[in-house]
């Protein structure tokens, strides 16, 4: 499973036009995430509230630089936690940078002292962005697995048949994500064996940390529909007006030795 996640994350992240960091810049005790879509304006808003910010394992200087960049409205954010720590400037994609704006970024200090960050990122021309994402995911999969021995690449509970289906979908140019008034849809290659295995384990996945189980339960609770046919799993997450899609992530973090210095360096800005 570890090898699968490592290899599959690269084309997925590439497809979204994002770059992950190998080391955490900041960590947080809790995050509230809200995703909303305005079909008329063709935009998607990502609202993030980070509660209990501490410096990550990259150290005080990196944490301070990251947060000051956020407050300067640089297009960087963390969604739920590492490895989904993104800095859009690092990829040099001019189209992406022209279609992303940071609408809000402010930090407050509450009793503790505890740092809280409120951030809103807006993605313009979201339909075009999803088309570009699907194309890049396909290109990444073909590059990584087009000439590979899929029997050898299969690892853990991800089988070679699923990898074959993924390559077929990539070569056809079928979308991996679509968005309409009904919500966000994921179109995922999945062998019958993997689908049945997922159904058997979804309520109590083996070797999953409790915080990840908590996120999984939230995602399942907001799942609007699920359909499986001809080797493809279709998942739909409806956006209910202003409520949108909401997730809460919790983490166990211990203040580092530089916690006080981190609070003092950015608190109240």
MIVO-379019 format. One record per atom (N, C-alpha, C): atom name; x, y, z. Coordinates in Angstrom, 3 decimals, padded with zeros to 6 digits. Each point is the difference from the previous one (the first is absolute). Layout:
<nodes>
  atom      east     north        up
    CA         X         Y         Z
...
</nodes>
This chain:
<nodes>
  atom      east     north        up
     N   000.832  -001.208   000.000
    CA  -000.832   001.208   000.000
     C   000.867   001.258   000.000
     N   001.097  -000.043   000.754
    CA   000.868   001.181   000.073
     C   000.577   000.322  -001.365
     N   000.464  -001.061  -000.732
    CA   000.569   000.255  -001.319
     C  -001.063   000.539  -000.944
     N  -001.221  -000.558   000.102
    CA  -001.089   000.460  -000.862
     C  -000.277   001.484   000.224
     N  -000.119   000.388   001.260
    CA  -000.302   001.404   000.309
     C   001.096   000.905  -000.510
     N   001.248  -000.412   000.160
    CA   001.110   000.814  -000.450
     C  -000.040   000.192  -001.502
     N  -000.193  -001.089  -000.736
    CA   000.042   000.074  -001.457
     C  -001.229   000.697  -000.558
     N  -001.186  -000.239   000.604
    CA  -001.222   000.566  -000.552
     C  -000.169   001.467   000.352
     N   000.584   000.416   001.112
    CA  -000.160   001.388   000.403
     C   000.662   000.938  -000.994
     N   001.119  -000.417  -000.574
    CA   000.738   000.886  -000.904
     C  -000.831   000.441  -001.202
     N  -000.615  -000.938  -000.786
    CA  -000.806   000.471  -001.129
     C  -001.255   000.728   000.428
     N  -000.582  -000.377   001.140
    CA  -001.204   000.694   000.450
     C   000.308   001.435   000.354
     N   001.068   000.193   000.752
    CA   000.391   001.357   000.376
     C   000.391   000.802  -001.232
     N   000.724  -000.646  -000.921
    CA   000.362   000.670  -001.239
     C  -001.252   000.420  -000.756
     N  -000.996  -000.877  -000.023
    CA  -001.229   000.292  -000.722
     C  -000.739   001.180   000.580
     N   000.070   000.174   001.276
    CA  -000.660   001.133   000.637
     C   000.827   001.274  -000.115
     N   001.201  -000.148  -000.557
    CA   000.868   001.161  -000.151
     C   000.594   000.445   001.312
     N   000.219  -000.959   000.923
    CA   000.471   000.337   001.323
     C   001.290  -000.738   000.304
     N   000.752   000.526   000.951
    CA   001.243  -000.632   000.413
     C  -000.027  -000.196   001.504
     N   000.320  -001.200   000.461
    CA   000.027  -000.241   001.427
     C   001.408   000.184   000.536
     N   000.071   000.281   001.275
    CA   001.293   000.152   000.649
     C   000.357  -001.284   000.729
     N   001.288  -000.334   000.027
    CA   000.441  -001.204   000.690
     C   000.023   000.204   001.511
     N   000.045   001.247   000.464
    CA   000.047   000.299   001.425
     C  -001.112   000.981   000.344
     N  -000.528  -000.126   001.193
    CA  -001.083   000.875   000.402
     C   000.539   001.370   000.390
     N  -000.695   001.037  -000.446
    CA   000.358   001.368   000.383
     C  -000.681   000.367   001.312
     N  -001.309  -000.294   000.080
    CA  -000.742   000.215   001.238
     C  -000.896  -001.213   000.240
     N  -000.391  -000.156   001.247
    CA  -000.969  -001.022   000.366
     C  -001.108   000.671   000.807
     N  -001.105  -000.693   000.193
    CA  -001.124   000.608   000.713
     C  -000.820  -001.083   000.693
     N  -000.688   000.408   001.067
    CA  -000.804  -000.934   000.768
     C  -001.306  -000.349  -000.706
     N  -000.552   000.977  -000.719
    CA  -001.277  -000.252  -000.671
     C  -000.124   000.901  -001.217
     N  -000.706  -000.476  -001.005
    CA  -000.279   000.826  -001.162
     C  -001.435  -000.210  -000.451
     N  -000.650   001.130  -000.304
    CA  -001.346  -000.028  -000.578
     C   000.139   000.362  -001.474
     N  -000.478  -000.874  -000.880
    CA   000.106   000.217  -001.443
     C  -001.394   000.088  -000.602
     N  -000.186   000.988  -000.866
    CA  -001.276   000.174  -000.694
     C   000.275   000.241  -001.482
     N  -000.698  -000.749  -000.860
    CA   000.166   000.107  -001.441
     C  -001.357   000.330  -000.610
     N  -000.079   001.132  -000.720
    CA  -001.261   000.410  -000.622
     C   000.234   000.313  -001.477
     N  -001.076  -000.083  -000.772
    CA   000.092   000.169  -001.455
     C  -001.064   000.979  -000.464
     N   000.402   000.943  -000.828
    CA  -000.922   000.932  -000.637
     C   000.039  -000.296  -001.495
     N  -001.015  -000.728  -000.476
    CA  -000.013  -000.427  -001.399
     C  -000.117   001.181  -000.952
     N  -000.763   001.016   000.377
    CA  -000.199   001.147  -000.880
     C   001.307   000.738  -000.257
     N   000.806   000.162   001.062
    CA   001.286   000.689  -000.146
     C   001.152  -000.946  -000.329
     N  -000.276  -001.301   000.020
    CA   001.004  -001.021  -000.293
     C   001.186   000.105   000.952
     N  -000.298   000.107   001.290
    CA   001.042   000.086   001.019
     C  -000.248  -001.021   001.103
     N   001.064  -000.353   000.689
    CA  -000.084  -000.848   001.185
     C   000.775   000.681   001.115
     N  -000.600   000.074   001.169
    CA   000.640   000.624   001.157
     C   000.391  -001.065   001.009
     N   001.244   000.097   000.467
    CA   000.513  -000.863   001.051
     C   000.245   000.865   001.226
     N  -000.817  -000.189   001.041
    CA   000.145   000.748   001.245
     C   000.614  -000.915   001.048
     N   001.062   000.476   000.637
    CA   000.753  -000.799   000.954
     C   000.177   000.763   001.305
     N  -000.261  -000.669   001.090
    CA   000.284   000.562   001.319
     C   000.934  -000.967   000.735
     N   001.213   000.478   000.284
    CA   001.001  -000.794   000.707
     C  -000.036   000.427   001.467
     N  -000.124  -000.938   000.905
    CA  -000.110   000.306   001.425
     C   001.141  -000.694   000.747
     N   000.731   000.763   000.788
    CA   001.116  -000.571   000.755
     C   001.223  -000.221  -000.853
     N   000.429   001.049  -000.723
    CA   001.174  -000.113  -000.864
     C   001.286  -000.125   000.817
     N   000.867  -000.926  -000.405
    CA   001.349  -000.092   000.550
     C   000.954  -000.183  -001.169
     N   001.279   000.247   000.222
    CA   000.980  -000.198  -001.069
     C   000.131  -001.483  -000.301
     N   000.271  -000.318  -001.271
    CA   000.151  -001.389  -000.408
     C   001.425  -000.478   000.177
     N   000.289  -001.168  -000.592
    CA   001.333  -000.569   000.202
     C   001.075   000.679  -000.833
     N  -000.383   000.991  -000.819
    CA   000.996   000.766  -000.755
     C   000.650   001.084   000.846
     N  -000.570   000.279   001.185
    CA   000.608   000.970   000.888
     C  -000.692   001.355   000.014
     N   000.437   000.840   000.941
    CA  -000.624   001.299   000.228
     C   000.101   000.913  -001.221
     N   001.161   000.082  -000.609
    CA   000.185   000.919  -001.120
     C  -000.922  -000.355  -001.163
     N  -000.099  -001.295  -000.318
    CA  -000.867  -000.432  -001.099
     C  -001.463   000.247   000.335
     N  -000.388  -000.247   001.256
    CA  -001.385   000.217   000.411
     C  -000.367   001.475  -000.089
     N   000.887   000.859   000.493
    CA  -000.256   001.437  -000.040
     C  -000.090   000.504  -001.432
     N   000.928  -000.461  -000.852
    CA  -000.012   000.404  -001.411
     C  -001.286  -000.451  -000.689
     N  -000.421  -001.239   000.280
    CA  -001.226  -000.530  -000.618
     C  -001.203   000.846   000.401
     N  -000.124   000.284   001.284
    CA  -001.166   000.724   000.477
     C   000.014   001.460  -000.458
     N   001.155   000.619  -000.011
    CA   000.073   001.371  -000.499
     C  -000.367   000.062  -001.483
     N   000.382  -001.036  -000.748
    CA  -000.394  -000.072  -001.402
     C  -001.503  -000.127  -000.163
     N  -000.612  -000.808   000.859
    CA  -001.457  -000.139  -000.019
     C  -000.667   001.344   000.282
     N   000.504   000.702   001.016
    CA  -000.577   001.288   000.353
     C   000.237   001.039  -001.090
     N   001.049  -000.215  -000.798
    CA   000.250   000.851  -001.157
     C  -000.799  -000.432  -001.222
     N  -000.902  -000.962   000.210
    CA  -000.916  -000.518  -001.031
     C   000.716  -000.719  -001.139
     N   001.088  -000.673   000.352
    CA   000.594  -000.910  -000.969
     C  -000.893  -001.242  -000.107
     N  -000.094  -000.613  -001.182
    CA  -000.916  -001.134  -000.181
     C   000.576  -001.294   000.575
     N  -000.036  -000.115   001.298
    CA   000.455  -001.207   000.684
     C  -001.002  -000.353   001.086
     N  -000.191  -001.286   000.231
    CA  -000.967  -000.431   001.017
     C   000.237  -001.459   000.340
     N  -000.593  -000.426   001.097
    CA   000.029  -001.398   000.429
     C  -001.444  -000.466   000.134
     N  -000.327  -001.116  -000.622
    CA  -001.347  -000.552   000.080
     C   000.039  -001.304   000.781
     N  -000.459   000.042   001.227
    CA  -000.113  -001.146   000.899
     C   001.330  -000.401   000.638
     N   001.123   000.344  -000.595
    CA   001.293  -000.360   000.566
     C   000.907  -000.604  -001.056
     N   001.297  -000.201   000.377
    CA   000.955  -000.579  -000.931
     C  -000.489  -001.375  -000.440
     N   000.163  -000.404  -001.309
    CA   000.839   000.659  -000.996
     C  -000.710   001.051  -000.848
     N  -001.205   000.408   000.407
    CA  -000.754   000.958  -000.807
     C   000.354   001.434   000.399
     N   001.301   000.277  -000.082
    CA   000.557   001.314   000.301
     C   000.475   000.581  -001.331
     N  -000.650   001.052  -000.468
    CA   000.172   000.452  -001.377
     C   000.513   001.439  -000.077
     N   000.866   000.232  -000.981
    CA   000.451   001.348  -000.330
     C  -000.060   000.115  -001.518
     N  -000.978   000.735  -000.506
    CA  -000.243   000.044  -001.436
     C   001.077   000.751  -000.765
     N   000.764   000.842   000.685
    CA   001.075   000.726  -000.674
     C   001.139  -000.927  -000.425
     N   000.134  -001.141   000.659
    CA   001.145  -000.866  -000.235
     C  -000.066  -000.736  -001.331
     N  -001.167  -000.078  -000.619
    CA  -000.105  -000.807  -001.213
     C   000.202   000.805  -001.271
     N  -000.092   001.331   000.081
    CA   000.239   000.837  -001.168
     C  -001.060  -000.122  -001.084
     N  -001.216  -000.383   000.355
    CA  -001.098  -000.110  -000.967
     C  -000.717   001.350  -000.061
     N   000.261   000.754  -001.053
    CA  -000.542   001.351  -000.095
     C  -001.526  -000.005  -000.064
     N  -000.570  -000.968  -000.717
    CA  -001.463  -000.057  -000.089
     C  -000.609  -000.175   001.384
     N   000.559  -000.923   000.762
    CA  -000.516  -000.257   001.343
     C   000.106   001.237   000.875
     N   001.168   000.638  -000.008
    CA   000.203   001.171   000.847
     C  -000.925   001.150  -000.381
     N  -000.324   000.095  -001.282
    CA  -000.915   001.054  -000.446
     C  -001.447  -000.278   000.398
     N  -000.286  -001.243   000.385
    CA  -001.382  -000.375   000.291
     C  -000.213  -000.395   001.461
     N   000.942   000.379   000.852
    CA  -000.133  -000.224   001.443
     C   000.256   001.313   000.715
     N  -000.893   000.357   000.921
    CA   000.205   001.194   000.823
     C  -000.236  -000.349   001.465
     N   000.775   000.635   000.867
    CA  -000.220  -000.145   001.439
     C  -000.884   001.162   000.436
     N  -001.225  -000.321   000.362
    CA  -000.976   001.028   000.341
     C   000.162   000.511   001.431
     N   000.487  -000.850   000.865
    CA   000.085   000.394   001.412
     C   001.104  -000.810   000.671
     N   000.759   000.655   000.894
    CA   001.022  -000.674   000.789
     C   000.287   000.854   001.228
     N  -000.376  -000.470   001.159
    CA   000.261   000.761   001.227
     C   000.246  -000.969   001.153
     N   000.859   000.427   000.911
    CA   000.347  -000.816   001.143
     C  -000.412   000.728   001.281
     N  -000.427  -000.744   000.991
    CA  -000.357   000.564   001.310
     C   000.648  -000.849   001.087
     N   000.197   000.610   001.146
    CA   000.555  -000.701   001.154
     C  -001.046  -000.036   001.098
     N  -000.295  -001.196   000.497
    CA  -000.972  -000.152   001.080
     C   000.725  -000.540   001.228
     N  -000.732  -000.102   001.102
    CA   000.591  -000.407   001.276
     C   000.728  -001.318  -000.150
     N   001.184  -000.061   000.554
    CA   000.795  -001.211  -000.074
     C   001.484   000.254   000.146
     N   000.677   000.789  -000.877
    CA  -000.598   000.589  -001.215
     C  -000.111  -001.037  -001.125
     N  -001.048   000.153  -000.799
    CA  -000.245  -000.894  -001.115
     C  -000.216   000.825  -001.261
     N   000.657  -000.394  -001.072
    CA  -000.167   000.679  -001.283
     C  -001.124  -000.635  -000.812
     N  -000.817   000.867  -000.595
    CA  -001.049  -000.460  -000.906
     C   000.133   000.751  -001.325
     N  -000.178  -000.714  -001.094
    CA   000.128   000.578  -001.333
     C  -001.291  -000.214  -000.765
     N  -000.517   001.072  -000.591
    CA  -001.200  -000.043  -000.840
     C   000.428   000.342  -001.420
     N  -000.300  -000.890  -000.955
    CA   000.481   000.165  -001.370
     C  -001.087  -000.398  -000.996
     N  -000.094   000.759  -001.095
    CA  -000.947  -000.321  -001.058
     C   000.719   000.074  -001.347
     N  -000.044  -001.112  -000.756
    CA   000.654  -000.088  -001.304
     C  -001.083  -000.214  -001.060
     N   000.054   000.800  -001.064
    CA  -001.015  -000.092  -001.065
     C   000.644  -000.510  -001.289
     N  -000.627  -001.019  -000.588
    CA   000.429  -000.576  -001.271
     C  -000.972   000.450  -001.085
     N   000.519   000.780  -000.956
    CA  -000.812   000.502  -001.103
     C   000.048  -000.984  -001.172
     N  -000.991   000.091  -000.904
    CA  -000.054  -000.886  -001.174
     C   000.190  -001.445   000.430
     N  -000.794  -000.415   000.980
    CA   000.209  -001.310   000.611
     C  -000.255  -001.143  -000.974
     N  -000.916   000.182  -000.947
    CA  -000.252  -001.074  -000.965
     C   001.236  -000.259  -000.864
     N   000.637   001.077  -000.453
    CA   001.233  -000.152  -000.775
     C   001.097  -000.621   000.856
     N   000.047   000.378   001.270
    CA   001.013  -000.547   000.893
     C  -000.166  -001.509   000.161
     N  -001.242  -000.474   000.087
    CA  -000.229  -001.432   000.149
     C   000.367  -000.757  -001.276
     N  -000.251   000.612  -001.143
    CA   000.410  -000.623  -001.266
     C   001.521  -000.135  -000.052
     N   000.687   001.070   000.398
    CA   001.466  -000.040   000.023
     C   000.499  -001.029   001.012
     N  -000.686  -000.092   001.137
    CA   000.398  -000.963   001.021
     C  -000.128  -001.426  -000.517
     N  -001.117  -000.309  -000.655
    CA  -000.198  -001.345  -000.529
     C   001.051  -000.345  -001.042
     N   000.323   000.955  -000.865
    CA   001.005  -000.243  -001.029
     C   001.368  -000.263   000.614
     N   000.349   000.757   001.034
    CA   001.309  -000.164   000.623
     C   000.076  -001.291   000.808
     N  -001.094  -000.389   000.663
    CA  -000.034  -001.285   000.705
     C   000.245  -001.125  -000.989
     N  -000.696   000.056  -001.147
    CA   000.169  -001.026  -001.028
     C   001.439  -000.046  -000.490
     N   000.586   001.169  -000.265
    CA   001.381   000.046  -000.485
     C   000.963  -000.583   001.029
     N  -000.223   000.303   001.268
    CA   000.865  -000.516   001.050
     C  -000.086  -001.512   000.123
     N  -001.214  -000.542  -000.095
    CA  -000.174  -001.454   000.093
     C   000.656  -000.709  -001.178
     N  -000.187   000.529  -001.206
    CA   000.599  -000.616  -001.182
     C   001.515   000.047   000.085
     N   000.524   001.117   000.466
    CA   001.452   000.130   000.135
     C   000.548  -000.996   001.014
     N  -000.689  -000.167   001.130
    CA   000.504  -000.851   001.072
     C  -000.251  -001.486  -000.238
     N  -001.113  -000.316  -000.668
    CA  -000.411  -001.398  -000.072
     C  -000.228  -000.519  -001.413
     N   000.164   000.854  -001.014
    CA  -000.298  -000.421  -001.359
     C   000.817  -001.183  -000.477
     N   001.253  -000.081   000.418
    CA   000.880  -001.097  -000.411
     C   000.346  -000.921   001.167
     N  -000.675   000.167   001.125
    CA   000.351  -000.762   001.202
     C  -000.658  -001.379   000.007
     N   000.598  -000.913   000.759
    CA  -000.607  -001.298   000.283
     C  -000.986   000.206   001.146
     N  -001.286   000.030  -000.316
    CA  -001.004   000.362   001.001
     C  -000.138  -001.061   001.084
     N   000.323  -001.233  -000.318
    CA  -000.033  -001.043   001.032
     C   001.034   000.291   001.075
     N   001.149   000.520  -000.421
    CA   001.035   000.346   000.971
     C  -000.314   001.303   000.720
     N  -000.687   000.923  -000.680
    CA  -000.314   001.290   000.607
     C  -001.121  -000.111   001.028
     N  -000.880  -000.980  -000.165
    CA  -001.109  -000.173   000.944
     C   000.555  -000.255   001.393
     N  -000.612   000.637   000.983
    CA   000.530  -000.093   001.356
     C  -001.143   000.123   000.997
     N   000.084  -000.743   001.092
    CA  -001.042   000.073   001.012
     C  -001.336  -000.429  -000.562
     N  -001.032   000.774   000.268
    CA  -001.337  -000.371  -000.468
     C  -000.350   000.621  -001.350
     N   000.936   000.688  -000.635
    CA  -000.221   000.530  -001.347
     C   000.560  -001.001  -001.005
     N  -000.880  -000.568  -000.832
    CA   000.416  -001.084  -000.877
     C   000.356   000.484  -001.397
     N   000.592  -000.909  -000.769
    CA   000.437   000.331  -001.352
     C  -001.171   000.361  -000.899
     N  -001.165  -000.619   000.218
    CA  -001.170   000.310  -000.831
     C  -000.419   001.459   000.166
     N   000.101   000.523   001.225
    CA  -000.336   001.405   000.221
     C   000.995   000.901  -000.721
     N   001.275  -000.360   000.015
    CA   000.995   000.781  -000.724
     C  -000.268  -000.031  -001.503
     N  -000.404  -001.154  -000.515
    CA  -000.330  -000.089  -001.434
     C  -001.190   000.891  -000.333
     N  -001.011  -000.025   000.868
    CA  -001.169   000.841  -000.226
     C   000.368   001.476   000.035
     N   000.915   000.352   000.890
    CA   000.447   001.395   000.094
     C   000.698   000.430  -001.288
     N   000.846  -000.866  -000.538
    CA   000.680   000.325  -001.247
     C  -000.979   000.110  -001.164
     N  -000.974  -000.894  -000.035
    CA  -001.005   000.062  -001.066
     C  -000.784   001.307   000.078
     N  -000.374   000.394   001.200
    CA  -000.732   001.249   000.171
     C   000.870   001.185  -000.409
     N   001.275  -000.045   000.359
    CA   000.918   001.078  -000.371
     C   000.138   000.107  -001.511
     N   000.136  -001.125  -000.680
    CA   000.189   000.008  -001.452
     C  -001.270   000.407  -000.743
     N  -001.153  -000.278   000.564
    CA  -001.263   000.443  -000.621
     C  -000.210   001.491   000.190
     N   000.613   000.566   001.015
    CA  -000.204   001.408   000.296
     C  -001.277   000.268   000.782
     N  -000.499  -001.026   000.681
    CA  -001.210   000.190   000.807
     C   000.315   000.877   001.216
     N  -000.971   000.780   000.468
    CA   000.254   000.884   001.147
     C   000.161  -000.780   001.297
     N   000.788   000.545   000.895
    CA   000.177  -000.571   001.332
     C  -000.836   000.747   001.031
     N  -000.293   001.264  -000.304
    CA  -000.835   000.818   000.884
     C  -000.886   000.881  -000.864
     N  -001.245   000.127   000.379
    CA  -000.911   000.918  -000.682
     C  -000.801   000.757   001.057
     N  -000.533   001.134  -000.416
    CA  -000.736   000.857   000.918
     C  -001.235   000.523  -000.706
     N  -001.149  -000.123   000.665
    CA  -001.229   000.568  -000.536
     C  -000.836   000.525   001.154
     N  -001.229   000.399  -000.292
    CA  -000.847   000.551   001.055
     C  -000.276  -001.019   001.100
     N   000.160  -001.276  -000.329
    CA  -000.251  -001.045   000.991
     C   001.157  -000.237   000.942
     N   001.182   000.521  -000.339
    CA   001.129  -000.165   000.892
     C   001.253  -000.443  -000.718
     N   000.951  -000.489   000.782
    CA   001.300  -000.429  -000.502
     C  -000.023  -001.509  -000.182
     N   000.436  -000.459  -001.176
    CA  -000.048  -001.425  -000.333
     C   001.410  -000.515  -000.253
     N   000.288  -001.177   000.535
    CA   001.263  -000.680  -000.239
     C  -000.275  -001.269  -000.792
     N   000.803  -000.232  -001.049
    CA  -000.167  -001.153  -000.870
     C   001.285  -000.819   000.089
     N  -000.059  -001.081   000.768
    CA   001.210  -000.704   000.397
     C   000.036  -001.420  -000.547
     N   001.098  -000.392  -000.650
    CA   000.139  -001.383  -000.436
     C   000.071  -000.922   001.204
     N  -000.652  -001.132  -000.106
    CA  -000.079  -000.891   001.159
     C  -000.388  -001.397  -000.477
     N   000.829  -000.988   000.280
    CA  -000.325  -001.369  -000.391
     C  -001.119  -000.537   000.881
     N  -000.745  -001.014  -000.459
    CA  -001.037  -000.599   000.849
     C   000.544  -000.499   001.331
     N   001.201  -000.577  -000.029
    CA   000.584  -000.513   001.242
     C   000.257   001.140   000.985
     N   000.584   001.097  -000.502
    CA   000.276   001.138   000.870
     C  -001.288   000.635   000.514
     N  -001.013   000.087  -000.842
    CA  -001.278   000.595   000.408
     C  -000.624  -000.792   001.141
     N  -000.046  -001.311  -000.140
    CA  -000.587  -000.824   001.060
     C   000.838   000.040   001.272
     N   001.316   000.062  -000.151
    CA   000.868   000.110   001.169
     C  -000.248   001.319   000.726
     N  -000.179   001.087  -000.767
    CA  -000.272   001.299   000.603
     C  -001.324  -000.011   000.752
     N  -001.007  -000.635  -000.576
    CA  -001.302  -000.071   000.669
     C   000.098  -000.762   001.318
     N   000.802  -001.053   000.013
    CA   000.132  -000.806   001.214
     C   000.723   000.743   001.111
     N   000.910   000.924  -000.376
    CA   000.856   000.639   001.003
     C  -000.306   001.467   000.254
     N  -000.958   000.574  -000.723
    CA  -000.190   001.433   000.096
     C  -000.453   000.449   001.387
     N  -000.773  -000.838   000.698
    CA  -000.480   000.384   001.334
     C   001.109  -000.089   001.045
     N   000.969  -000.875  -000.212
    CA   001.077  -000.184   000.967
     C   001.288  -000.358  -000.734
     N   000.589   000.994  -000.678
    CA   001.189  -000.281  -000.802
     C   001.167  -000.457   000.875
     N   000.703  -001.051  -000.418
    CA   001.148  -000.453   000.783
     C   001.151   000.989  -000.090
     N   000.767   000.086   001.069
    CA   001.218   000.821   000.046
     C  -000.260   001.467  -000.350
     N  -001.120   000.536   000.441
    CA  -000.291   001.419  -000.218
     C  -000.062   000.710   001.339
     N   000.695   001.129   000.097
    CA  -000.004   000.754   001.244
     C  -001.388   000.583   000.259
     N  -000.289   000.259   001.270
    CA  -001.338   000.456   000.369
     C  -000.355   001.330  -000.648
     N   000.964   000.908  -000.124
    CA  -000.304   001.287  -000.627
     C  -000.425  -000.196  -001.452
     N   000.611  -000.984  -000.683
    CA  -000.372  -000.277  -001.387
     C  -001.361  -000.686  -000.073
     N  -000.300  -000.831   000.983
    CA  -001.340  -000.599   000.066
     C  -001.056   001.089   000.171
     N   000.331   001.001   000.805
    CA  -000.925   001.103   000.232
     C  -000.286   000.744  -001.300
     N   001.057   000.272  -000.767
    CA  -000.176   000.655  -001.300
     C  -000.802  -000.869  -000.961
     N   000.291  -001.296  -000.005
    CA  -000.714  -000.923  -000.883
     C  -001.487  -000.016   000.332
     N  -000.318  -000.016   001.289
    CA  -001.421  -000.005   000.393
     C  -000.698   001.277  -000.456
     N   000.698   001.137   000.095
    CA  -000.584   001.256  -000.481
     C  -000.256  -000.045  -001.502
     N   001.002  -000.489  -000.741
    CA  -000.150  -000.073  -001.455
     C  -001.158  -000.905  -000.382
     N  -000.121  -001.141   000.673
    CA  -001.094  -000.928  -000.299
     C  -001.342   000.644   000.301
     N  -000.054   000.763   001.101
    CA  -001.264   000.623   000.382
     C  -000.464   001.046  -001.008
     N   000.954   000.560  -000.786
    CA  -000.345   001.018  -000.985
     C  -000.056  -000.548  -001.428
     N   000.199  -001.298  -000.126
    CA  -000.054  -000.633  -001.308
     C  -001.436  -000.008  -000.506
     N  -000.222   000.597  -001.170
    CA  -001.346   000.065  -000.544
     C  -000.400  -001.262  -000.733
     N   000.949  -000.585  -000.740
    CA  -000.303  -001.220  -000.733
     C   001.287  -000.742  -000.315
     N  -000.151  -001.309  -000.224
    CA   001.120  -000.849  -000.383
     C  -000.515  -001.017  -001.000
     N   000.707  -000.137  -001.115
    CA  -000.401  -000.970  -001.016
     C   001.240  -000.697  -000.527
     N  -000.157  -001.297  -000.276
    CA   001.127  -000.767  -000.523
     C  -000.445  -000.770  -001.231
     N   000.749   000.171  -001.100
    CA  -000.355  -000.686  -001.239
     C   001.211  -000.038  -000.927
     N   000.222  -001.150  -000.607
    CA   001.043  -000.159  -001.015
     C   001.371   000.510   000.454
     N   000.354  -000.333   001.236
    CA   001.325   000.341   000.488
     C   000.186   001.441   000.404
     N  -001.100   000.734   000.208
    CA   000.127   001.393   000.428
     C  -000.914   000.279   001.174
     N   000.582   000.653   000.990
    CA  -000.740   000.406   001.191
     C  -000.268   001.491  -000.086
     N  -001.289   000.366   000.031
    CA  -000.395   001.405  -000.075
     C  -000.535   000.445   001.361
     N   000.633   001.033   000.551
    CA  -000.399   000.558   001.288
     C  -000.444   001.441  -000.207
     N  -001.089   000.387   000.641
    CA  -000.501   001.372  -000.112
     C  -000.155   000.603   001.385
     N   000.547   001.207   000.156
    CA  -000.135   000.755   001.246
     C  -000.776   001.276  -000.304
     N  -001.267   000.044   000.366
    CA  -000.811   001.174  -000.340
     C   000.382   001.217   000.832
     N  -000.115   001.169  -000.631
    CA   000.186   001.268   000.695
     C  -001.385   000.564   000.294
     N  -000.312   000.155   001.263
    CA  -001.322   000.466   000.384
     C   000.011   001.513   000.223
     N  -000.150   000.751  -001.086
    CA  -000.068   001.458   000.105
     C   001.218   000.572   000.695
     N  -000.245   000.911   000.936
    CA   001.083   000.666   000.711
     C   000.748  -000.938   000.931
     N  -000.651  -001.098   000.382
    CA   000.669  -000.934   000.906
     C   001.196  -000.656  -000.670
     N  -000.153  -000.375  -001.263
    CA   001.089  -000.619  -000.730
     C   000.401  -001.342   000.593
     N   001.252  -000.352  -000.216
    CA   000.573  -001.221   000.553
     C   000.875   000.391   001.180
     N  -000.222  -000.630   001.145
    CA   000.724   000.370   001.218
     C   000.695  -001.203   000.604
     N   001.239   000.210   000.450
    CA   000.764  -001.041   000.666
     C   000.736   000.616   001.189
     N   000.209  -000.800   001.024
    CA   000.779   000.417   001.161
     C   001.119  -001.004   000.217
     N   001.223   000.491   000.109
    CA   001.151  -000.861   000.280
     C   000.543   000.331   001.382
     N   000.358  -001.024   000.745
    CA   000.607   000.198   001.314
     C   001.350  -000.709   000.029
     N   000.961   000.601   000.689
    CA   001.346  -000.562   000.089
     C   000.491   000.134   001.432
     N   000.812  -000.965   000.413
    CA   000.669   000.120   001.288
     C   001.356   000.643  -000.244
     N   000.159   001.223   000.479
    CA   001.277   000.692  -000.164
     C   000.486   000.459   001.364
     N   001.296  -000.059   000.187
    CA   000.620   000.473   001.238
     C   000.798   001.259  -000.316
     N  -000.222   001.065   000.776
    CA   000.776   001.232  -000.257
     C   001.493  -000.294   000.016
     N   000.707   000.517  -001.001
    CA   001.446  -000.205  -000.069
     C   000.706   001.025   000.901
     N   001.306  -000.166   000.114
    CA   000.781   000.911   000.845
     C  -000.118   001.436  -000.471
     N  -000.268   000.172  -001.310
    CA  -000.063   001.356  -000.541
     C  -001.426   000.549  -000.056
     N  -000.936  -000.642   000.723
    CA  -001.412   000.395  -000.094
     C  -000.200   001.474   000.375
     N   000.575   000.421   001.111
    CA  -000.173   001.379   000.448
     C   000.580   000.969  -001.031
     N   001.166  -000.328  -000.550
    CA   000.618   000.870  -000.993
     C  -000.843   000.071  -001.264
     N  -000.620  -001.107  -000.367
    CA  -000.859  -000.014  -001.188
     C  -001.219   000.884   000.206
     N  -000.611  -000.094   001.168
    CA  -001.160   000.845   000.308
     C   000.401   001.460  -000.032
     N   001.128   000.326   000.605
    CA   000.444   001.381   000.051
     C   000.372   000.525  -001.380
     N   000.496  -000.846  -000.875
    CA   000.466   000.464  -001.302
     C  -001.125   000.346  -000.955
     N  -001.177  -000.608   000.199
    CA  -001.091   000.236  -000.940
     C  -001.306   000.374   000.672
     N  -000.096  -000.149   001.289
    CA  -001.250   000.233   000.691
     C  -000.521   001.408  -000.178
     N  -001.315   000.087  -000.269
    CA  -000.667   001.286  -000.077
     C   000.199   000.747  -001.293
     N   000.695  -000.591  -000.974
    CA   000.255   000.715  -001.265
     C  -001.227  -000.093  -000.903
</nodes>
